[in-house]
Amino acid sequence: MGALVIVLTILQLLCALALVVVVLFQSGKSAGLSGTLVGNNDTYLARTKSKQLDAKLAKSTKWIGLVFVVLTLVLTIIH
């Protein structure tokens, strides 16, 4: 049981770090970190690409968050 807890805890830590990174790269109302790194282009292609990237980041945030919650529940049940 000890090795399983260690592996799940490491997975949870990696999932938490991934969640933080994905949330930081999302552009908010003021374009956040993503807008700073990518730049502020007002062309149609840049806006469309930015929207597609934000949609992918939002979807990955939901999935990573779900995995994080499941790992947390499993670790709570195991302890």
PDB file with one MODEL, atoms N, CA, C and O in Angstrom:
MODEL        1
ATOM      1  N   MET A   1       0.813  -1.196   0.000  1.00  0.00           N
ATOM      2  CA  MET A   1       0.000   0.000   0.000  1.00  0.00           C
ATOM      3  C   MET A   1       0.858   1.263   0.000  1.00  0.00           C
ATOM      4  O   MET A   1       0.464   2.283  -0.566  1.00  0.00           O
ATOM      5  N   GLY A   2       2.024   1.197   0.629  1.00  0.00           N
ATOM      6  CA  GLY A   2       2.889   2.371   0.723  1.00  0.00           C
ATOM      7  C   GLY A   2       3.379   2.859  -0.626  1.00  0.00           C
ATOM      8  O   GLY A   2       3.424   4.063  -0.878  1.00  0.00           O
ATOM      9  N   ALA A   3       3.750   1.919  -1.501  1.00  0.00           N
ATOM     10  CA  ALA A   3       4.249   2.296  -2.829  1.00  0.00           C
ATOM     11  C   ALA A   3       3.136   2.911  -3.671  1.00  0.00           C
ATOM     12  O   ALA A   3       3.369   3.850  -4.432  1.00  0.00           O
ATOM     13  N   LEU A   4       1.926   2.374  -3.528  1.00  0.00           N
ATOM     14  CA  LEU A   4       0.784   2.908  -4.277  1.00  0.00           C
ATOM     15  C   LEU A   4       0.482   4.342  -3.848  1.00  0.00           C
ATOM     16  O   LEU A   4       0.196   5.195  -4.688  1.00  0.00           O
ATOM     17  N   VAL A   5       0.545   4.603  -2.569  1.00  0.00           N
ATOM     18  CA  VAL A   5       0.292   5.949  -2.054  1.00  0.00           C
ATOM     19  C   VAL A   5       1.352   6.918  -2.569  1.00  0.00           C
ATOM     20  O   VAL A   5       1.035   8.050  -2.935  1.00  0.00           O
ATOM     21  N   ILE A   6       2.598   6.483  -2.600  1.00  0.00           N
ATOM     22  CA  ILE A   6       3.676   7.342  -3.097  1.00  0.00           C
ATOM     23  C   ILE A   6       3.481   7.665  -4.574  1.00  0.00           C
ATOM     24  O   ILE A   6       3.637   8.814  -4.987  1.00  0.00           O
ATOM     25  N   VAL A   7       3.140   6.653  -5.370  1.00  0.00           N
ATOM     26  CA  VAL A   7       2.925   6.861  -6.809  1.00  0.00           C
ATOM     27  C   VAL A   7       1.740   7.789  -7.049  1.00  0.00           C
ATOM     28  O   VAL A   7       1.823   8.696  -7.877  1.00  0.00           O
ATOM     29  N   LEU A   8       0.647   7.573  -6.340  1.00  0.00           N
ATOM     30  CA  LEU A   8      -0.532   8.426  -6.518  1.00  0.00           C
ATOM     31  C   LEU A   8      -0.262   9.860  -6.045  1.00  0.00           C
ATOM     32  O   LEU A   8      -0.767  10.814  -6.636  1.00  0.00           O
ATOM     33  N   THR A   9       0.522  10.005  -4.994  1.00  0.00           N
ATOM     34  CA  THR A   9       0.865  11.344  -4.524  1.00  0.00           C
ATOM     35  C   THR A   9       1.734  12.080  -5.538  1.00  0.00           C
ATOM     36  O   THR A   9       1.546  13.275  -5.767  1.00  0.00           O
ATOM     37  N   ILE A  10       2.672  11.381  -6.138  1.00  0.00           N
ATOM     38  CA  ILE A  10       3.506  11.995  -7.177  1.00  0.00           C
ATOM     39  C   ILE A  10       2.657  12.384  -8.388  1.00  0.00           C
ATOM     40  O   ILE A  10       2.845  13.457  -8.961  1.00  0.00           O
ATOM     41  N   LEU A  11       1.724  11.512  -8.775  1.00  0.00           N
ATOM     42  CA  LEU A  11       0.821  11.842  -9.887  1.00  0.00           C
ATOM     43  C   LEU A  11      -0.043  13.054  -9.550  1.00  0.00           C
ATOM     44  O   LEU A  11      -0.290  13.903 -10.407  1.00  0.00           O
ATOM     45  N   GLN A  12      -0.496  13.133  -8.315  1.00  0.00           N
ATOM     46  CA  GLN A  12      -1.304  14.268  -7.898  1.00  0.00           C
ATOM     47  C   GLN A  12      -0.480  15.558  -7.933  1.00  0.00           C
ATOM     48  O   GLN A  12      -0.984  16.602  -8.348  1.00  0.00           O
ATOM     49  N   LEU A  13       0.757  15.494  -7.509  1.00  0.00           N
ATOM     50  CA  LEU A  13       1.628  16.666  -7.545  1.00  0.00           C
ATOM     51  C   LEU A  13       1.864  17.132  -8.981  1.00  0.00           C
ATOM     52  O   LEU A  13       1.795  18.328  -9.264  1.00  0.00           O
ATOM     53  N   LEU A  14       2.139  16.201  -9.880  1.00  0.00           N
ATOM     54  CA  LEU A  14       2.341  16.552 -11.285  1.00  0.00           C
ATOM     55  C   LEU A  14       1.067  17.131 -11.902  1.00  0.00           C
ATOM     56  O   LEU A  14       1.116  18.064 -12.704  1.00  0.00           O
ATOM     57  N   CYS A  15      -0.057  16.564 -11.515  1.00  0.00           N
ATOM     58  CA  CYS A  15      -1.341  17.062 -12.008  1.00  0.00           C
ATOM     59  C   CYS A  15      -1.597  18.479 -11.496  1.00  0.00           C
ATOM     60  O   CYS A  15      -2.102  19.321 -12.238  1.00  0.00           O
ATOM     61  N   ALA A  16      -1.258  18.747 -10.249  1.00  0.00           N
ATOM     62  CA  ALA A  16      -1.436  20.089  -9.688  1.00  0.00           C
ATOM     63  C   ALA A  16      -0.544  21.099 -10.405  1.00  0.00           C
ATOM     64  O   ALA A  16      -0.978  22.207 -10.718  1.00  0.00           O
ATOM     65  N   LEU A  17       0.692  20.713 -10.661  1.00  0.00           N
ATOM     66  CA  LEU A  17       1.595  21.617 -11.390  1.00  0.00           C
ATOM     67  C   LEU A  17       1.099  21.884 -12.807  1.00  0.00           C
ATOM     68  O   LEU A  17       1.153  23.016 -13.288  1.00  0.00           O
ATOM     69  N   ALA A  18       0.617  20.835 -13.473  1.00  0.00           N
ATOM     70  CA  ALA A  18       0.071  21.001 -14.826  1.00  0.00           C
ATOM     71  C   ALA A  18      -1.152  21.909 -14.806  1.00  0.00           C
ATOM     72  O   ALA A  18      -1.339  22.727 -15.706  1.00  0.00           O
ATOM     73  N   LEU A  19      -1.973  21.766 -13.791  1.00  0.00           N
ATOM     74  CA  LEU A  19      -3.168  22.602 -13.668  1.00  0.00           C
ATOM     75  C   LEU A  19      -2.798  24.070 -13.484  1.00  0.00           C
ATOM     76  O   LEU A  19      -3.422  24.948 -14.080  1.00  0.00           O
ATOM     77  N   VAL A  20      -1.800  24.335 -12.673  1.00  0.00           N
ATOM     78  CA  VAL A  20      -1.344  25.714 -12.467  1.00  0.00           C
ATOM     79  C   VAL A  20      -0.817  26.300 -13.771  1.00  0.00           C
ATOM     80  O   VAL A  20      -1.136  27.439 -14.113  1.00  0.00           O
ATOM     81  N   VAL A  21      -0.019  25.539 -14.494  1.00  0.00           N
ATOM     82  CA  VAL A  21       0.557  26.027 -15.750  1.00  0.00           C
ATOM     83  C   VAL A  21      -0.533  26.306 -16.784  1.00  0.00           C
ATOM     84  O   VAL A  21      -0.502  27.336 -17.458  1.00  0.00           O
ATOM     85  N   VAL A  22      -1.495  25.392 -16.911  1.00  0.00           N
ATOM     86  CA  VAL A  22      -2.561  25.575 -17.899  1.00  0.00           C
ATOM     87  C   VAL A  22      -3.419  26.789 -17.551  1.00  0.00           C
ATOM     88  O   VAL A  22      -3.807  27.545 -18.442  1.00  0.00           O
ATOM     89  N   VAL A  23      -3.714  26.982 -16.284  1.00  0.00           N
ATOM     90  CA  VAL A  23      -4.520  28.138 -15.885  1.00  0.00           C
ATOM     91  C   VAL A  23      -3.760  29.444 -16.135  1.00  0.00           C
ATOM     92  O   VAL A  23      -4.354  30.435 -16.559  1.00  0.00           O
ATOM     93  N   LEU A  24      -2.457  29.447 -15.877  1.00  0.00           N
ATOM     94  CA  LEU A  24      -1.680  30.665 -16.119  1.00  0.00           C
ATOM     95  C   LEU A  24      -1.592  31.025 -17.600  1.00  0.00           C
ATOM     96  O   LEU A  24      -1.493  32.205 -17.938  1.00  0.00           O
ATOM     97  N   PHE A  25      -1.625  30.037 -18.483  1.00  0.00           N
ATOM     98  CA  PHE A  25      -1.528  30.324 -19.908  1.00  0.00           C
ATOM     99  C   PHE A  25      -2.852  30.750 -20.531  1.00  0.00           C
ATOM    100  O   PHE A  25      -2.873  31.198 -21.677  1.00  0.00           O
ATOM    101  N   GLN A  26      -3.951  30.620 -19.803  1.00  0.00           N
ATOM    102  CA  GLN A  26      -5.229  31.068 -20.341  1.00  0.00           C
ATOM    103  C   GLN A  26      -5.282  32.578 -20.323  1.00  0.00           C
ATOM    104  O   GLN A  26      -4.784  33.224 -19.401  1.00  0.00           O
ATOM    105  N   SER A  27      -5.891  33.130 -21.352  1.00  0.00           N
ATOM    106  CA  SER A  27      -6.028  34.583 -21.372  1.00  0.00           C
ATOM    107  C   SER A  27      -7.332  34.944 -20.679  1.00  0.00           C
ATOM    108  O   SER A  27      -8.384  34.369 -20.956  1.00  0.00           O
ATOM    109  N   GLY A  28      -7.241  35.896 -19.784  1.00  0.00           N
ATOM    110  CA  GLY A  28      -8.418  36.349 -19.059  1.00  0.00           C
ATOM    111  C   GLY A  28      -9.000  37.577 -19.729  1.00  0.00           C
ATOM    112  O   GLY A  28      -8.830  37.790 -20.929  1.00  0.00           O
ATOM    113  N   LYS A  29      -9.685  38.374 -18.941  1.00  0.00           N
ATOM    114  CA  LYS A  29     -10.291  39.583 -19.483  1.00  0.00           C
ATOM    115  C   LYS A  29      -9.247  40.591 -19.939  1.00  0.00           C
ATOM    116  O   LYS A  29      -9.487  41.379 -20.854  1.00  0.00           O
ATOM    117  N   SER A  30      -8.087  40.560 -19.293  1.00  0.00           N
ATOM    118  CA  SER A  30      -7.034  41.508 -19.673  1.00  0.00           C
ATOM    119  C   SER A  30      -5.891  40.819 -20.410  1.00  0.00           C
ATOM    120  O   SER A  30      -4.784  41.354 -20.468  1.00  0.00           O
ATOM    121  N   ALA A  31      -6.140  39.657 -20.965  1.00  0.00           N
ATOM    122  CA  ALA A  31      -5.207  38.887 -21.791  1.00  0.00           C
ATOM    123  C   ALA A  31      -4.080  38.248 -21.005  1.00  0.00           C
ATOM    124  O   ALA A  31      -3.259  37.570 -21.623  1.00  0.00           O
ATOM    125  N   GLY A  32      -3.972  38.404 -19.714  1.00  0.00           N
ATOM    126  CA  GLY A  32      -3.094  37.660 -18.820  1.00  0.00           C
ATOM    127  C   GLY A  32      -1.713  37.324 -19.353  1.00  0.00           C
ATOM    128  O   GLY A  32      -1.157  38.054 -20.174  1.00  0.00           O
ATOM    129  N   LEU A  33      -1.166  36.213 -18.880  1.00  0.00           N
ATOM    130  CA  LEU A  33       0.166  35.771 -19.261  1.00  0.00           C
ATOM    131  C   LEU A  33       0.210  35.331 -20.719  1.00  0.00           C
ATOM    132  O   LEU A  33       1.208  35.550 -21.406  1.00  0.00           O
ATOM    133  N   SER A  34      -0.866  34.713 -21.192  1.00  0.00           N
ATOM    134  CA  SER A  34      -0.900  34.241 -22.576  1.00  0.00           C
ATOM    135  C   SER A  34      -0.785  35.406 -23.555  1.00  0.00           C
ATOM    136  O   SER A  34      -0.061  35.317 -24.547  1.00  0.00           O
ATOM    137  N   GLY A  35      -1.491  36.488 -23.281  1.00  0.00           N
ATOM    138  CA  GLY A  35      -1.409  37.655 -24.147  1.00  0.00           C
ATOM    139  C   GLY A  35      -0.054  38.328 -24.094  1.00  0.00           C
ATOM    140  O   GLY A  35       0.393  38.912 -25.081  1.00  0.00           O
ATOM    141  N   THR A  36       0.592  38.252 -22.966  1.00  0.00           N
ATOM    142  CA  THR A  36       1.911  38.854 -22.818  1.00  0.00           C
ATOM    143  C   THR A  36       2.953  38.083 -23.616  1.00  0.00           C
ATOM    144  O   THR A  36       3.804  38.675 -24.280  1.00  0.00           O
ATOM    145  N   LEU A  37       2.880  36.752 -23.547  1.00  0.00           N
ATOM    146  CA  LEU A  37       3.872  35.931 -24.246  1.00  0.00           C
ATOM    147  C   LEU A  37       3.652  35.924 -25.749  1.00  0.00           C
ATOM    148  O   LEU A  37       4.612  35.981 -26.518  1.00  0.00           O
ATOM    149  N   VAL A  38       2.400  35.855 -26.173  1.00  0.00           N
ATOM    150  CA  VAL A  38       2.094  35.739 -27.596  1.00  0.00           C
ATOM    151  C   VAL A  38       2.146  37.096 -28.274  1.00  0.00           C
ATOM    152  O   VAL A  38       2.516  37.188 -29.444  1.00  0.00           O
ATOM    153  N   GLY A  39       1.790  38.129 -27.572  1.00  0.00           N
ATOM    154  CA  GLY A  39       1.730  39.460 -28.171  1.00  0.00           C
ATOM    155  C   GLY A  39       0.286  39.838 -28.430  1.00  0.00           C
ATOM    156  O   GLY A  39      -0.620  39.023 -28.259  1.00  0.00           O
ATOM    157  N   ASN A  40       0.083  41.032 -28.828  1.00  0.00           N
ATOM    158  CA  ASN A  40      -1.282  41.507 -29.034  1.00  0.00           C
ATOM    159  C   ASN A  40      -1.487  41.814 -30.504  1.00  0.00           C
ATOM    160  O   ASN A  40      -1.363  42.968 -30.916  1.00  0.00           O
ATOM    161  N   ASN A  41      -1.793  40.823 -31.286  1.00  0.00           N
ATOM    162  CA  ASN A  41      -2.051  40.992 -32.710  1.00  0.00           C
ATOM    163  C   ASN A  41      -3.544  41.152 -32.919  1.00  0.00           C
ATOM    164  O   ASN A  41      -4.345  40.429 -32.326  1.00  0.00           O
ATOM    165  N   ASP A  42      -3.910  42.095 -33.759  1.00  0.00           N
ATOM    166  CA  ASP A  42      -5.322  42.341 -34.011  1.00  0.00           C
ATOM    167  C   ASP A  42      -5.779  41.809 -35.361  1.00  0.00           C
ATOM    168  O   ASP A  42      -6.852  42.186 -35.831  1.00  0.00           O
ATOM    169  N   THR A  43      -5.009  40.958 -35.987  1.00  0.00           N
ATOM    170  CA  THR A  43      -5.431  40.394 -37.250  1.00  0.00           C
ATOM    171  C   THR A  43      -6.467  39.314 -37.011  1.00  0.00           C
ATOM    172  O   THR A  43      -6.559  38.769 -35.911  1.00  0.00           O
ATOM    173  N   TYR A  44      -7.238  39.005 -38.020  1.00  0.00           N
ATOM    174  CA  TYR A  44      -8.292  37.996 -37.899  1.00  0.00           C
ATOM    175  C   TYR A  44      -7.705  36.631 -37.567  1.00  0.00           C
ATOM    176  O   TYR A  44      -8.228  35.920 -36.709  1.00  0.00           O
ATOM    177  N   LEU A  45      -6.626  36.264 -38.239  1.00  0.00           N
ATOM    178  CA  LEU A  45      -6.026  34.951 -37.999  1.00  0.00           C
ATOM    179  C   LEU A  45      -5.477  34.842 -36.580  1.00  0.00           C
ATOM    180  O   LEU A  45      -5.580  33.784 -35.960  1.00  0.00           O
ATOM    181  N   ALA A  46      -4.907  35.902 -36.067  1.00  0.00           N
ATOM    182  CA  ALA A  46      -4.366  35.880 -34.711  1.00  0.00           C
ATOM    183  C   ALA A  46      -5.490  35.742 -33.685  1.00  0.00           C
ATOM    184  O   ALA A  46      -5.348  35.012 -32.704  1.00  0.00           O
ATOM    185  N   ARG A  47      -6.604  36.441 -33.908  1.00  0.00           N
ATOM    186  CA  ARG A  47      -7.721  36.344 -32.968  1.00  0.00           C
ATOM    187  C   ARG A  47      -8.344  34.956 -33.008  1.00  0.00           C
ATOM    188  O   ARG A  47      -8.706  34.413 -31.964  1.00  0.00           O
ATOM    189  N   THR A  48      -8.474  34.376 -34.189  1.00  0.00           N
ATOM    190  CA  THR A  48      -9.044  33.040 -34.324  1.00  0.00           C
ATOM    191  C   THR A  48      -8.133  32.010 -33.673  1.00  0.00           C
ATOM    192  O   THR A  48      -8.602  31.112 -32.973  1.00  0.00           O
ATOM    193  N   LYS A  49      -6.832  32.140 -33.905  1.00  0.00           N
ATOM    194  CA  LYS A  49      -5.883  31.210 -33.299  1.00  0.00           C
ATOM    195  C   LYS A  49      -5.908  31.334 -31.780  1.00  0.00           C
ATOM    196  O   LYS A  49      -5.827  30.332 -31.069  1.00  0.00           O
ATOM    197  N   SER A  50      -6.020  32.556 -31.289  1.00  0.00           N
ATOM    198  CA  SER A  50      -6.065  32.777 -29.852  1.00  0.00           C
ATOM    199  C   SER A  50      -7.315  32.146 -29.247  1.00  0.00           C
ATOM    200  O   SER A  50      -7.249  31.556 -28.169  1.00  0.00           O
ATOM    201  N   LYS A  51      -8.441  32.264 -29.923  1.00  0.00           N
ATOM    202  CA  LYS A  51      -9.685  31.669 -29.431  1.00  0.00           C
ATOM    203  C   LYS A  51      -9.594  30.151 -29.430  1.00  0.00           C
ATOM    204  O   LYS A  51     -10.084  29.499 -28.508  1.00  0.00           O
ATOM    205  N   GLN A  52      -8.968  29.584 -30.457  1.00  0.00           N
ATOM    206  CA  GLN A  52      -8.814  28.132 -30.510  1.00  0.00           C
ATOM    207  C   GLN A  52      -7.896  27.660 -29.395  1.00  0.00           C
ATOM    208  O   GLN A  52      -8.164  26.639 -28.763  1.00  0.00           O
ATOM    209  N   LEU A  53      -6.826  28.384 -29.148  1.00  0.00           N
ATOM    210  CA  LEU A  53      -5.903  28.033 -28.074  1.00  0.00           C
ATOM    211  C   LEU A  53      -6.592  28.136 -26.721  1.00  0.00           C
ATOM    212  O   LEU A  53      -6.408  27.271 -25.865  1.00  0.00           O
ATOM    213  N   ASP A  54      -7.381  29.184 -26.519  1.00  0.00           N
ATOM    214  CA  ASP A  54      -8.094  29.341 -25.258  1.00  0.00           C
ATOM    215  C   ASP A  54      -9.117  28.223 -25.063  1.00  0.00           C
ATOM    216  O   ASP A  54      -9.315  27.755 -23.942  1.00  0.00           O
ATOM    217  N   ALA A  55      -9.762  27.796 -26.135  1.00  0.00           N
ATOM    218  CA  ALA A  55     -10.722  26.694 -26.031  1.00  0.00           C
ATOM    219  C   ALA A  55     -10.018  25.396 -25.647  1.00  0.00           C
ATOM    220  O   ALA A  55     -10.520  24.633 -24.823  1.00  0.00           O
ATOM    221  N   LYS A  56      -8.858  25.151 -26.245  1.00  0.00           N
ATOM    222  CA  LYS A  56      -8.094  23.943 -25.898  1.00  0.00           C
ATOM    223  C   LYS A  56      -7.604  24.009 -24.456  1.00  0.00           C
ATOM    224  O   LYS A  56      -7.637  23.006 -23.743  1.00  0.00           O
ATOM    225  N   LEU A  57      -7.153  25.176 -24.024  1.00  0.00           N
ATOM    226  CA  LEU A  57      -6.688  25.328 -22.652  1.00  0.00           C
ATOM    227  C   LEU A  57      -7.833  25.152 -21.658  1.00  0.00           C
ATOM    228  O   LEU A  57      -7.646  24.563 -20.593  1.00  0.00           O
ATOM    229  N   ALA A  58      -9.015  25.659 -22.001  1.00  0.00           N
ATOM    230  CA  ALA A  58     -10.171  25.500 -21.113  1.00  0.00           C
ATOM    231  C   ALA A  58     -10.568  24.032 -21.004  1.00  0.00           C
ATOM    232  O   ALA A  58     -10.893  23.543 -19.922  1.00  0.00           O
ATOM    233  N   LYS A  59     -10.536  23.344 -22.125  1.00  0.00           N
ATOM    234  CA  LYS A  59     -10.888  21.920 -22.112  1.00  0.00           C
ATOM    235  C   LYS A  59      -9.859  21.115 -21.315  1.00  0.00           C
ATOM    236  O   LYS A  59     -10.226  20.228 -20.543  1.00  0.00           O
ATOM    237  N   SER A  60      -8.586  21.421 -21.500  1.00  0.00           N
ATOM    238  CA  SER A  60      -7.557  20.694 -20.754  1.00  0.00           C
ATOM    239  C   SER A  60      -7.617  21.025 -19.269  1.00  0.00           C
ATOM    240  O   SER A  60      -7.294  20.174 -18.440  1.00  0.00           O
ATOM    241  N   THR A  61      -8.026  22.246 -18.911  1.00  0.00           N
ATOM    242  CA  THR A  61      -8.185  22.602 -17.510  1.00  0.00           C
ATOM    243  C   THR A  61      -9.265  21.743 -16.860  1.00  0.00           C
ATOM    244  O   THR A  61      -9.100  21.278 -15.733  1.00  0.00           O
ATOM    245  N   LYS A  62     -10.357  21.537 -17.567  1.00  0.00           N
ATOM    246  CA  LYS A  62     -11.437  20.704 -17.026  1.00  0.00           C
ATOM    247  C   LYS A  62     -10.972  19.272 -16.804  1.00  0.00           C
ATOM    248  O   LYS A  62     -11.258  18.683 -15.762  1.00  0.00           O
ATOM    249  N   TRP A  63     -10.259  18.709 -17.770  1.00  0.00           N
ATOM    250  CA  TRP A  63      -9.810  17.319 -17.654  1.00  0.00           C
ATOM    251  C   TRP A  63      -8.743  17.149 -16.580  1.00  0.00           C
ATOM    252  O   TRP A  63      -8.785  16.195 -15.802  1.00  0.00           O
ATOM    253  N   ILE A  64      -7.803  18.059 -16.538  1.00  0.00           N
ATOM    254  CA  ILE A  64      -6.750  17.963 -15.520  1.00  0.00           C
ATOM    255  C   ILE A  64      -7.358  18.169 -14.137  1.00  0.00           C
ATOM    256  O   ILE A  64      -6.963  17.495 -13.186  1.00  0.00           O
ATOM    257  N   GLY A  65      -8.306  19.084 -14.012  1.00  0.00           N
ATOM    258  CA  GLY A  65      -8.988  19.290 -12.741  1.00  0.00           C
ATOM    259  C   GLY A  65      -9.759  18.059 -12.300  1.00  0.00           C
ATOM    260  O   GLY A  65      -9.773  17.721 -11.116  1.00  0.00           O
ATOM    261  N   LEU A  66     -10.401  17.390 -13.246  1.00  0.00           N
ATOM    262  CA  LEU A  66     -11.132  16.163 -12.939  1.00  0.00           C
ATOM    263  C   LEU A  66     -10.188  15.067 -12.450  1.00  0.00           C
ATOM    264  O   LEU A  66     -10.481  14.378 -11.472  1.00  0.00           O
ATOM    265  N   VAL A  67      -9.060  14.911 -13.130  1.00  0.00           N
ATOM    266  CA  VAL A  67      -8.071  13.917 -12.711  1.00  0.00           C
ATOM    267  C   VAL A  67      -7.542  14.246 -11.326  1.00  0.00           C
ATOM    268  O   VAL A  67      -7.345  13.348 -10.507  1.00  0.00           O
ATOM    269  N   PHE A  68      -7.310  15.523 -11.057  1.00  0.00           N
ATOM    270  CA  PHE A  68      -6.828  15.945  -9.743  1.00  0.00           C
ATOM    271  C   PHE A  68      -7.832  15.603  -8.645  1.00  0.00           C
ATOM    272  O   PHE A  68      -7.452  15.109  -7.583  1.00  0.00           O
ATOM    273  N   VAL A  69      -9.107  15.864  -8.900  1.00  0.00           N
ATOM    274  CA  VAL A  69     -10.144  15.558  -7.908  1.00  0.00           C
ATOM    275  C   VAL A  69     -10.244  14.059  -7.674  1.00  0.00           C
ATOM    276  O   VAL A  69     -10.370  13.617  -6.532  1.00  0.00           O
ATOM    277  N   VAL A  70     -10.189  13.272  -8.745  1.00  0.00           N
ATOM    278  CA  VAL A  70     -10.264  11.813  -8.605  1.00  0.00           C
ATOM    279  C   VAL A  70      -9.065  11.285  -7.816  1.00  0.00           C
ATOM    280  O   VAL A  70      -9.228  10.445  -6.932  1.00  0.00           O
ATOM    281  N   LEU A  71      -7.874  11.768  -8.129  1.00  0.00           N
ATOM    282  CA  LEU A  71      -6.701  11.356  -7.371  1.00  0.00           C
ATOM    283  C   LEU A  71      -6.812  11.731  -5.897  1.00  0.00           C
ATOM    284  O   LEU A  71      -6.419  10.960  -5.022  1.00  0.00           O
ATOM    285  N   THR A  72      -7.345  12.910  -5.629  1.00  0.00           N
ATOM    286  CA  THR A  72      -7.531  13.336  -4.246  1.00  0.00           C
ATOM    287  C   THR A  72      -8.506  12.416  -3.513  1.00  0.00           C
ATOM    288  O   THR A  72      -8.261  12.030  -2.370  1.00  0.00           O
ATOM    289  N   LEU A  73      -9.607  12.068  -4.171  1.00  0.00           N
ATOM    290  CA  LEU A  73     -10.575  11.169  -3.551  1.00  0.00           C
ATOM    291  C   LEU A  73      -9.994   9.787  -3.304  1.00  0.00           C
ATOM    292  O   LEU A  73     -10.227   9.193  -2.251  1.00  0.00           O
ATOM    293  N   VAL A  74      -9.238   9.272  -4.268  1.00  0.00           N
ATOM    294  CA  VAL A  74      -8.626   7.952  -4.125  1.00  0.00           C
ATOM    295  C   VAL A  74      -7.623   7.959  -2.968  1.00  0.00           C
ATOM    296  O   VAL A  74      -7.598   7.034  -2.156  1.00  0.00           O
ATOM    297  N   LEU A  75      -6.808   8.993  -2.897  1.00  0.00           N
ATOM    298  CA  LEU A  75      -5.831   9.081  -1.805  1.00  0.00           C
ATOM    299  C   LEU A  75      -6.532   9.218  -0.448  1.00  0.00           C
ATOM    300  O   LEU A  75      -6.053   8.684   0.552  1.00  0.00           O
ATOM    301  N   THR A  76      -7.653   9.924  -0.411  1.00  0.00           N
ATOM    302  CA  THR A  76      -8.391  10.044   0.832  1.00  0.00           C
ATOM    303  C   THR A  76      -8.981   8.714   1.260  1.00  0.00           C
ATOM    304  O   THR A  76      -8.961   8.384   2.446  1.00  0.00           O
ATOM    305  N   ILE A  77      -9.504   7.947   0.320  1.00  0.00           N
ATOM    306  CA  ILE A  77     -10.084   6.638   0.629  1.00  0.00           C
ATOM    307  C   ILE A  77      -9.001   5.665   1.082  1.00  0.00           C
ATOM    308  O   ILE A  77      -9.228   4.876   1.999  1.00  0.00           O
ATOM    309  N   ILE A  78      -7.837   5.709   0.460  1.00  0.00           N
ATOM    310  CA  ILE A  78      -6.747   4.798   0.795  1.00  0.00           C
ATOM    311  C   ILE A  78      -6.238   5.063   2.217  1.00  0.00           C
ATOM    312  O   ILE A  78      -5.945   4.126   2.959  1.00  0.00           O
ATOM    313  N   HIS A  79      -6.137   6.331   2.587  1.00  0.00           N
ATOM    314  CA  HIS A  79      -5.623   6.668   3.931  1.00  0.00           C
ATOM    315  C   HIS A  79      -6.695   6.318   4.880  1.00  0.00           C
ATOM    316  O   HIS A  79      -6.534   6.497   6.088  1.00  0.00           O
TER     317      HIS A  79
ENDMDL
END
